[in-house]
Amino acid sequence: MHSINLKVIRETARRISSDIVRTPCAHSKTLSTITGAHVILKFENHQFTASFKERGALAKLLSLSNDQREKGVIAASAGNHAQAVAYHAQRLGIPSTIVMPRFTPNVKVENTRHFGARILLEGEVFDEAQAFAITYARKHGLTFIPPYDDEQIIAGQGTIALEMLEDFPDLDALIISIGGGGLISGNAIAAKALKPSIKVFGVQAARFPSMARAVKGKTIQCGIHTIAEGIAVKRPGDLTLPIVREHVDDIFLVEEEEIETAVLLLLEVEKTVVEGAGAAGLAALAQQKERFKGRRVGLILSGGNIDLIALSSIIQRGLVRSGRLMRVTIGIPDVPGALAEVTQILGQLNANIMEIRHQRAFTNLSLKLAEVEFVLVTLGNKHIREILETLRRSGYKATLNTSNPDVSE
């Protein structure tokens, strides 16, 4: 049985307030139009280490005895908890060791090391890294700082709901991402104590539905990788599971493509960089439009630590899905001037050429023809169809290479 309540969360908010950013909370007109709900965004990606994890980490560190501080702390994390613990430990003069899974994005590893922590890369996923950290803590006399299954941590995360309901007391619902359950546990307790009528919904990556299955008493089965690595947890907390059962109204599962779309939408509409776990709430809202139509829904953008290579891939894949980037293969006569003729047609159609690949060997075309692959920036699906029709009317064999279901051959 836990002792976390509104009074505890308010006291925690008082203790950490001077060293935590009171992040912006704002209505998004464009996302409201897109989803049909009244969307309120809490920008936790504006914390100094770019995630909500600072709240719980600082609350826990401030609760340590002088002896524990002197010996040092250890944490296991896919990145955000690591940076939060390392940053506030350094600020408080506490030695820190961080255990991270081997496939943690490099930006998170380097940022954590920048805060003075000793980094150990162990395990394929978070759970393996955490098991190593707990054993290491016992062996070396360090205090283990849990990422979610701890009352101080949960209370710290719950301070977000205090701020959201202070800024927007008319909220009807919160949609909160779930990994181990610390974020949603603290905020569900706080939100429902402040406003009993509010609904709290969780969201998990479909590849890691650990909490969704656990609350229903089902066997937990998870995948290997997800773009939302911050919530890729295979086992919910012993403390958080009963809290979620009691206070959370439902849990949604979102697919990888839905998360990618949400990341791109936040970048394009709100001009804010959000990692996969932080965009999961918007992905769920987009998936459940009818359920939330006309309701005032709060989303916590829990973190912004996304690897730039991954972000670049998300942007390009998103452009393909929306019809703003296309790849077309064209058979042209293998004679001088033929390529210039095709590029002239594309130019007249306002198609911007990004890449050209010209080859003769790997094709079934006639020996008198060459195959040229173009990557083009377009104006959307209608423009793509216009380009294909014009090329074919001009006598060229043009084949579209795409996974976009909205463009037909």
N, C-alpha and C positions, 0 to 999 in steps of 0.2 A: 504494500500500500504506500502510495507516495504522499508527500506533504505539500505538493505544489498547488497554490491557489492564487487568486487575484492579489491578495495582500503580499504574498511572497514575490510575485512578478513585479508589482509596483515598487517594492523595496529594492529588488534587483535593478530595476530601471534607474532608481535614484543613485545606486552605487556606481553604475557604469556610465551614466549620462555624460560626464565630463570628458570621457575618452572615446566615445562612440559618436559617429555622425548621425544626426537626426535626418535621415534621408528624405528626399522629396516624395510626396504622395500626390499624384495628379490625375485628373480626368483626361482620358484620351478620346477626343472627338472622332478621329479617323477609325480607331479600332472599335469604337462603339458602333459606328456605321457599318463596318465590315461584319461584326458578330451579332448585331441586333441587341446587345446588352449595353448597359451603362458601365463602361470599363474604367476602373480605378487602378492605377499602377503604383506600386511601392518600389522605388528604385534602390534596392539594397546593393546593387552593383556599383553604387556610388560610395560605399564604405572605402576606407583607405586601402584595404587589401582586396577590395572589389567583391565582397560577399558578406552575407548575414552572419557568417560563422564567428565574426569578431565578438558579437554580443555574448554568446554562450561561453566562448573561450575566456574572455576577460572576467566574466562572472565566476568561473571556476578558479582561475588563477588568483583572484582576489580573496578567495575563501581558504587558500593554503596557509599552513602554519609557517613560521620562520624556518623551521628545520626542513620542511618539504621544499621551500623555495631555495634554500642553500644547496640541497642535494640535486635539484633539477627535476625537470619534467620530461615526459616522452609522450608522443601522440602518433596515431596512425591515421593516414588520410590520403584520399585521392588528390588532394590539393588545397581546397579552400580552408578546411579546418587546420591543415598544416600551416598555411600562411598566417592564419589568425593567431594560432598558438605561438608561432615563432615571433611574430611581430610584437605581441603584447608581452611575451616572456622577455624579449630583448629590452623593451621599454621599462619593464619592472626589475631588470637585472637578474632574471632567472635563467640558468642554463637550460637549453632545450635540445632534444633529439627528436627527429621526425622520421617515421618509417612510412615509405610510400610504395605502392605497387610499381612493378618494373615498367608498366606501360603508361604511367602518368604523363600527360602532356608536358613537354619540356618547359613551357612557359611557367607552369606551376612549380616545377622542381627548382628552376633558377630563381624565381621570386622568393621561394621559401629559404633557399640558401642565402639570398641577399639579406635576410633578416637575422643572420647569424646562427642559424640552426645547423646542427650536424645532421646530414641526410643519409639514411640507409634505405636502399631500394631492395625490397623483399616481397616475394609473392606475385602471382599473376593478377589477383584481384584484391579488393579492399579487405575482405575477410581473412585472407592469408596474411596480409600485412599486419592486421590488427592482432592476430594470434601471435605473431613474432614479437610485436611490441609489448604485449602483456608479459610474455616470458622474459623478455629483455629487461623490463621494468623490475620484475621480482629479483632477477639475478644481480642487477646493479643498484638497487635501492632507489630507483626513480619513481616519481608519482605519475601514474598513467592518467592522461587527460582524455576521457572518452569523447568521441565525436557527437554522440547523441544520447546514449543511455545513462544519463546522470541528471539528478534534480537541478543542480546549479546550471548545467548546460541548457536544459529544457526551459528553465525560468528565464535565462538570458534571451533565448530565441523568442520567447513569448512577449517580450517587450515591443516587438514589431506591431502586434495587434493593438496595443495601447495607443501607439502613435496613429495608426490607420483610423481607428474609431474616434480618436480625438479630432482628426482632420475631416473625416467623413462618417459621422455618426449614423447616417441613413443607409449604410451598407446592408444588403440583403444576404450576401454570401461571400465567402472567401474560397478561393481555389489555391491549394498549396501543394508543392511538390513533396514527395516522400521518398527518402532513402531508408535510413534507419528509423526515422520518425520523430526526431527531436524538434525539428522546425514546426511540424504540424501539431505536435502534442502541446507545446507551450502556447502556441497561438490559438488553438482550439479552446484550451482552458481559459485563457484571458478573454477571448472574444465572446464565449458563451456566458461568462460571468458578467461581462459588461452589458451584453445584449442577448438575452436568452432566445430570442426569435431568430437569430442569425444562423444560417446553415454553413457548415464547414465541409468542404470536399477535398479529397486528396487526389493526386495524380502520380502515376508511376510509368516508367518506360515499360512497354509491353514485354520487352526482353527480360526485365527484372521486376516481376510482379510479387515480390516477397510479402509485403504487407497486405496487399489485396487478397492473396491466397491465405495468409495466416489468420486474418480476421474471420475468415469463413471456415477455418479449421481444415483447410486443404493442404496437401503436400506441396511444398515449395519447389518449383522448377524454374530455373533461370537460364538465360543464354550466356554468352561469353563477353561480347562487347556491345556497347551502346554509345551513341554520341552524347548521351546524358550521363557521363561517367560519374558525376557528382552524386547521383542517386542510384548507382549500380551496386546495391547492397543485397546480398543473398539471404541475410537473416535479420529480421527486425529486432529491436531491442526488447529485453525482458520487461523493462519499465515502460517503454513507449507503446508496446502492443496493447495492453489493457486500456491505456488512455485513448488510443485511437478507436478501440472498440466502443468505448463509452461516449466519446465526444464527436467523432467524425461520421457524417451522414452517408457518405458514399465515396468510393475510390474509382477513378477512371484510369484506363490504360491507353496510352498513346503510342503509335508506331513511329519508327525512325523518320519517315518522310514527313509526318505531321510535326515532329519536333524541329526538323530542318526548316520547314516552311515558317514556323513561328519565330525562329531565330532570325531569318531573313526579313520577316515582316516587321519585327521590332527594330531592326537595323534601318530598314527603308522608311518606315512610318515615323518611328520615335527617335531615330538617329541615335540609338543606344545599343551598345554591344552587350549581348547576353549569351551566356553559355547554354548548352542543351538543357541542363537541369533547371536553369532559371527561366527558360522559355516553355517548359512543360505545361505550366498553368494556362498560358495562352493557347497552346496546342489542344488542351482539353476543352477550353471554352469554344474554340472553333469547331471541335468535333461535336459538342453538345449544344449547338446554337438554339435549338427549339426549347431545350430545358431551361435555358437562362434568358430567353427573349424578354426584353423589357425590364430585367432585374438589375439591381446595382451590385456589381461583382468586383471584388478586390482581388488583384493578382500580385503576388510577391515575386519580383524579378530578383531571385535569390543570389545570383552571382554573374559576373562578367568575365571570368577567367577562361577564355576560349583560345585554343592554339590558333595562330594566324593561318597556318596551312589548312587546318580544318575549316576555319571561317571562309577562306578563299574557295575551298571546294563547295561549301554550302551555297555561296553566292553564285558560282558558276552553274551548279546543278539547279538552283532555283531559277536562274535565267533561262535554262533549257526548258524547265517545266512550264514556265509562263510564256514561252514562245519568243523570248527576246534574244535567244542565242540558238542558232541552228547549225547543223552539220549536213552538208549535201554533197553527194558524189556525182560528178558530171562526166560523161563520155564526150571527148572532143577529138576532132581530126588531129592526127599527129603531124601537123605542118606548121611552119612559122606563121604567126599572127592569129592562130586559133584561140590561144589563151587570152590574147588582148581583146578579141571579140566578145568572149564570155564576160570578162571583167567589165567591159563597157556596158553590157546589158545589165549586170548587177548594179553598176553605178547609177544607171538611169532609173533603176528601181529603188534607189536610196538604201541599198543593202551595204553595210560597212564590212569590208573583208578584214578579218582578224588573222586568219591563217590560210595558207595554201600548201597542199601536199600533192606533188605531181609524180605519178609512177606508171610504169608500163608492164612490169613483170607479174605482179599479183592481181591479175584481172582475167576475166573470160571474154573481154571485148575483142573485136577484130584487131589484127596486127596493125591496121591503119588508124586505129584509135588509141588514144591515151586516156587514162583515168585521172581526174583531178578532184581532190577533196577540198572543199571550202568550209571554213568556219566563219559564219556571218553573224553580225549584230543586226537584229531586225526590230520591227515595231510591234511584234505580237503575232498571234496565230493567223490572223487574217492576212497579214503581210507575207507570212511564210507561204500560204496558199497562192498568193499572187505571184511570188517569185517562181514557184514550181510551175505554175500554169504558163507563165511567160517563157520560161526556158524551154518547155516542151513544145509550145507553139512555134518557137524559133528552130525546132528540129533537133534539140539536144535530149539525150537520155539522162534524166535527172532523178536520182534516188535519195530520198530523205532518210538520214540515219538519226533516229530519235526514239526516246521512250515516252514522248509527250502524247497522251491519248486524245488530246483535243485537236491534233493535226492529222488528217487522214491523207492517204496517198491518192 
